[in-house]
Structures are given as C-alpha cells and as structure tokens.
Amino acid sequence: MRITDIRELSVPLQGNIANALVNFSEHTVSLVAVFTDVVRNGKPVIGLAFDSIGRYAQGGILRERIIPRVMTAATASPGSLLDAAGTGFDIAKLLQVMLRNEKPGGHGDRAAAIGALELAFWDLNAKLNDEPAWRTIARHFGSEPAVQGVHVYAAGGYYYPNDTTARLRDEFRAYQDLGFNAFKMKIGGATLAEDMARIEAALTVAGSGQQLAVDANGRFDLATALAYARAIEPYGLRWYEEIGDPLDYDLNRRVVESYAGPVATGENLFSVPDVNNLLLFGGMRPGHDVFQMDAGLSYGLGEYVRMLNAMEARGFSRGDAHPHGGHLINLHIAVGLGLGGCEAYPGVFQPFGGYPAGCAVGCGLVKPTGAPGFGLEEKIELAESIRNLTN
C-alpha cells in the first residue's frame, strides 16, 4: 500500500458576511486529497480533508513544502509511512515528515496547511477500515465516544450589508426550524448600543441567555471588553467569546476576574505551547470557561489531542472543549473524543459549513452518518469541488 498522489484545491467561501474585523467574501479554504493504490469498487481509496473555515487557503505552503516532503518519503520508502500492522498509515510518522526543517514557533498558516493534510490521513485510515472517522479516532486514542451525538450551537448572526434586527431574528428562527436550540452571534462590528439591540432581538428567539453566546472575534481592547462585559452580564449569556487578541492572556485574565459569566477562546491558538500559556496566564476556570481550539488550524488531530491532555493535566475536562469550525470534520472529532460539543454553520460558509441532511439534528444534538471517513462526499455543496480535485 502506498501513496500515489497528493493534491490541493483552493476553494472560495460563498457569501458576503462579516464579523467585527473580517469580511469573508475573499476567503478561501484548502481542500486536500491523498490518493492511494488501494482500489475499492473500481476506484482508488482517497483521503479528503480541509484546514477549517475563517482563514485563507494554504496552497503555496502545501504545494511548495509539505506535499513534496511526504511524496519524497512515500517514493523512497513507502513502508516507512505505514502503521505496525501495515494496514493503515502511521500519522505520527507522517507528521514528522511534514515538519522536517521547520523551526519551532512560526505557527499560523503553516499549522493550518499541515492540519489539512494530517486530517486527510485520518479520513483515509477510516476509509481503509470502512468505518466513520469518529470510530477510528475513538479507538486510536482510547477515548469514550459520544455515540448519541454531541450538543451543537448554530453559529451565525454576522453583519450583513443593510442589516436589521428583523433579519437576525429570522435567521435564528430558521436555525430553530432545523432543530437547533442554542445560537451564537457576532458583536464588536457596531456600537455597543447597536449590539445590545441586536442581542435583545436574538434573545426573543433564543428564549434565554443560556442559549445565546456572543463573539467579538478578538476586536476589543481592555476598556471596550470591560464595557461590553458590564452591559451583557445581566443577560446570563452562554459565553463571551474571543474578547481580545488571542495571545493577550493578560486581557483575558482581567476580563475573567471582572465578569462572572463564562468566556470562550482558543480558536486562534495553533500549538500546545500556546494553549499552555492560556492555561497558565489566561485566568480560565475549570468547568466554567470554554476552549475552542480547532484541529484543522493547529497541525491536525494529534496536536489537538495533546492540547486536550494539557487541559486535563491542569484540572480541566474534555467537556470544556467545543471546537471552532462548524463542519463535519470537527463533528467527528467531537464525537470520537467525547468533547463537550461543537459549533455548526447551518446557514453560512458554504460549501464547507454545516452537515449533510443525514446527520440527526434535534434538541440541539447532532451525530455523523455511518459514511466511511469524515463523510465529506455526502455533503452536496462540496461535490463539485471534490470532483474538480479528484478527477
């Protein structure tokens, strides 16, 4: 068994929406395919994955550095990349190959590029086992999977051109009709007074603060962060997310010390040292605050599990982890590792956001279908991109 080809396709996100800092109309995502010489039903078995949502594609890094390293190793010694049984790929060995000649630090886009390819090998191994990826993940890491599904929240509430509170209410009602009972919306892209009006409009649909989270996307300085904290605290919101710069652990700590509600952060932390610094200096409270690291942005699933281990070593639980991303890959990871839940993008960020129709949604629970791997082939919106990459 050997790797015969690896390809990357940069796919544009659809829609003209914005958070407090970023308009996503120009954003792209790296879709990756790993081809093998294993043939099933007349076709080669192919591993598929992507980095995540909300950044840019990493085609240059993948094509110029990461993919050539793997293909060189696969050509020189195909057996060296296999697991002990010879029936799957040893992803830890592959990660070492991908990181050859890369210095410590300097994460960012490099971490997302490697994350996309690393996750494609998880998809590939699950397909070689003819099972959904969450089963492969649970068995490999010895975790207790959430076989009944995980709790999800519908992430939306972005800023649109000519936006209104009525449009925001209609958006969340549409998510309710799909079976979601918890929601997240953006703040920081308008004045505090305007954002408070938007929060109150969203609460008319969510019903209570515990069903609504707000996300500043790293926009606030300390004074603004504390002003928003004072304004939203009476609502008892689900959480207050990504308050300031993700590496400003002191700001996070100072808000935590002043704000009784839960805070959430971590989607822009791409390595175990970053997470350790958050644990040491960010003031996060076990059983109260939320960690949102995303495997697709942080070197893949292996690094993500090491982040969970760092959390657990400092008194936090996997129930405190809710991965960012709102897509099928993180749904499988959340189920396979028994996490507290995950994000969903039912109405935005196509063709990657959300889940195929076969995923059960009810009372806020979602679980993957029985499709082999991450089941990306079941997502109708991705079909054209997958054909363009693999044909």
N, C-alpha and C positions, 0 to 999 in steps of 0.2 A: 504494500500500500504506500502510495507516495502522492505528494502534491504536484500537480501538473501545471497550475497557473494560479495567479492571484491578480484580481482586477479591482479598481476603484472607479466609482462614478460619482461626480459631484451633482447633487440633486437640489434644485431650488425649493425653498419652502413657499407655500401658497398663502396669499393674503397680505393685506396692508394694515397691520396692527402694531401697537407699540406699548412698551411698559414705561417706567419712569425715565429710562435712559436710552433705550434702543428701539428702533423701528426694524421689524423683521422682514420687510419686503425684499431686502437684498441678501438675506441669509441663505446659506446652503448647508447640506449635510453630506458626509462621505458614506456612501453605500459600498460595502466591500463584499467580494465573493472569493472563496477559496475552492478551487477545483481539485478533484482527486481522480485517480484511475479506478476507483471503485464504481461499478456500474450497477444500478438498480432500475428495473423496468426500462431498460434500454438507454438510460441516461446516466451521466456521471453524478455522483453524490457531491453536492456543492454546499459549503457553509456560507451563510449570509449573516451580516450584521451591519450596524451603523454606529457612529460615535454617540450622538444624542441630539437633542433639539436645543436651539438657542445659541449656537455658536456659528462658526463658519466651517466649511469642509476643509479637510487637511490633505487634499490630493497631492500637493507638492511634497510634503514630508513623507507620505506613504510611498509615492512612486519613486522618489529620489533616494530614500534612505531605508525605510522599514521593509518594504516588499522585496527589494533586491537582496537584503541580508537573509531573509527567510528562503527565497528561491535559491540562493547560493548554497545554503546549508542543505536544502532539500535535494539539490542536484548532486552535491558532493557525497552526502551520506544520508540517504532517505530514512534508514532505520534509526538514526540517532534522534529523530524527532518523534518517534513512536513511544507509547507507554510500555510498561514491562510486559504486558500480555501481547503486544503487537497488534491490538485490535482498535486502537484509537490513538490520538495524538497527545503527547505529554505537553500540556500547555505551559507549565512552569519552564520547561526547556525552551520552548518557543519564545517565551517572554525574554529569556536570557539572550537569545539570538537577536531579537528585535532591539534590545537595549545595548548591543555591542557598540563601543566607542561613544556612548552617550554619557556626559558628565552628570553627577548628582545635581539636583535642582533643575532650573530651567524647564518647568513643567508646562502648563498651558496647552498650546496646540499639539505639542509632541505627545502629551499624555492622552489627548483625545484620539490622535492618529493610531497610537498603539492600542488604545482601548477598543477601537472599532475592529481591528484585526484580531486581537485576542478574543473578543466575543464571537467573531465568526468561527473560531475553532471550537468554542463551546456549542454553537449551533451544529457544527459538523460532527462533533463527537456524539451529540444526542441523535442526530440522523443516522449515524453508523449503528447506534443501539436501537434505532427505530422507536424512539420514545420522546415525549416532550422534554424540553430543556430543563424544566424545573425538577424533573426526576433525576436527571444526570447530575444536576447541581447538588441536590439534597444528598444523594449517595456519595458523591465525591467528598463533600465537606462534613459528612456525618451529622447533618442538621435534621431537625424535625420540621418537615414541610407543612405549610398551611393548606392542607388538601381541600378544605372547604372554600378556599379563596381568601383574599385579603381585603381590608377596608380601603376604599379609594375615595378621593375627593375630586370633583370636577374643577379643573383649573381654567379660568377664563377671566372675564372682567377686565380685559385690556382696554386701552384707549384707542378709539376709532376716530377718523375724521368726522366732524359734525356729530359727535357722540351725545347721547342723552341718557338720563337715568331710566327712562322708559325702555330704551334698548337694552340696558343692563338687566333690568327685571325680566324682560322677555328672554334674554339669553339664559338666565338661570332657571327660568321656568321650563325651557326646552331641555336643560340638563335633568331637571326633576322628572320630566316625562320619560327620559331614558333610564331612570332608575337610580340616579344619584341623589344622595341626601345631604351631602356636605360640599362646600364650594370654597374657591379661593379667588380673590380679585386683586388688581393692582392698585397701588397708591403711590403718591410722590410725583406723578406726572401732571398734577393740577395743584391748586392752592389747598391748604388744609380745610378751609370751609367747603370747597367743592368736593374734596374727597370725603368729608363727613357726610355730605348729602348723598354721595354715591354709596357709602357704607350703609346708610339708613335705608336706601332703596333696596339694596341687596338683602338686608335683613328682613324685609317684608316677604321675601321668597324663602330664605333660609330658615326663618322662624325663630332662631336663637343664635346668640353669639358663638356657642359651641359648634355650630355648623358652618361658620364662616371664618376663613383666615384671610389676612391681608399681607401683601408682599411689596416691599419698597425697592427691591432689586438693587440694593447697595447704594441708593441715592443720597441718604441723609448724612449730614454732619451731626455732631452730638446734640447741639441745641435743637435742631429740627427733629431729630429722633426722639428726644425727650418731650418736645411739644406734641408730637403725634401720640406718644405713649400716654401722656396725660389725657388727651382727647378720647382715645379709644378704650382706655382701661375700664370705664363703666359698662361697656358692652360685653365684657367677658368673652372676647373672641377666641377662636380655636388656637390661633397663634399669630404672632407678629414676626414676619419673615424678612431675612436678608436686609437688616436695618441700615447698615453702613457698609463701607468697604469690607469685603470678606476677610481680608488679612488684618483688619483693625480690631484685634481681640480686646483691646482695652475699651474701645467704644462699646462693643457687645457686652462686656462685663458691666460697664457703668449703666447701661440701659437695664440689664437684668437686675441690678441692685435697686433700681428705681421703679421697676414695672412688675407687678405681681403676676400678670398673665404669662403663658408660655411664649418663648421665642423660638424661631427656627432658622437654621443656617447650615451651610456646608456644601451647597451645590457648586461653589466655585473653589473648593479645596480639592486638589488633584493628587495628593500624596499622603502617605501615613504621617510624615513629619508635620505637614500642615494640620492634620487632624489632632495630632498630639499637642500642638500649640493651642488649638482651640480648647482642648480638654484641660490644659494646664492654666490658660490665661483668659479664657472667654467667659468664665462665670456660669457655664452651663450646669443645669440642675437635673440629676437623675430622676427619671420618672415624670418629668415636667416639661423639659425642653426637647426639641426635635432636631435630628441630624438628617441632612438631605443630600449626602454625597451620592454621586452618580457614577457607576462603573464605566460607562461609555466615555466619560470625560477624564477618567483617572486610571489609565493603564489597564483597565479591564477588571474582570471579576476577582482575580487573585489579589490585586491591591485593595479592592473594595472589602474583601473578607478580612484582610489584615487591618483595615480601618475599624471594622466591627470588633475585632479582637482587642484593639487598643481601647475602644469604648468600654468593652466588658471588663478589661483589666482595671478600669477606673470607676467601676460601680454602676455603669450604665447598662441597659439591656438592649437586645435587638428590637424590642418593642418601641424603643425611642428612635428607630431608624425608619424613615419614609423617603425612599429615593426620589429625587427630581427626575423629570423627563417625560412622564405621561405617555409611555409607549409600551409595546408588547415585551420588549427585552427586559425592562425593569419590572414588569408584572411577573415574568417567570422568575426573576431573581428574588423578588419579594416573597413569592410563594415557596420557592425552593429553600430559602434560608429562614423562613418563618419570621419575617420582619413585621413591624407594626402596621404597615400599609404602604401605599404608594400613590403617586399622582396620576391623573388621567387628563388627556386633552381631547375630550369628545367633540369639540367644535372648532378647534384651531390647529395650526401647524401640520396640515396635510402636505405630503402623503404619509407622514410618519406618525402623527399624533393619533391617539385613541386605539381602539381594539376592533377586531372583526366582529361581525354580528354573532358568531357562535360563543363568544365569551359571555358568561352569565353576569348580568347586572341586576341587582335587586337588593333593596335595603342597604345600599352602599357597598355591597360585596361584588368582587369581580374575580374570576378564575380563568386560566387559559383553557383552550380546547385541547384535545388529545393529539393534535398535529405534531409530527416529529420536529425537533428543534424548537426554535422560537416561534414557528408558525407564521413567519413573515409572508410566505406565499399565500396565506389565506386573506391577507389584507388587500382588498380590491384596489384601493387607492395606490398601492405600491406596485401593482402588477406590471405596468408599463416600464417603470424604472428597472425592475428585476429582469424583464425581458431584454431591455437595452444593454444591461450589464452582462448577462449570461449567454446570450445568443451569439 
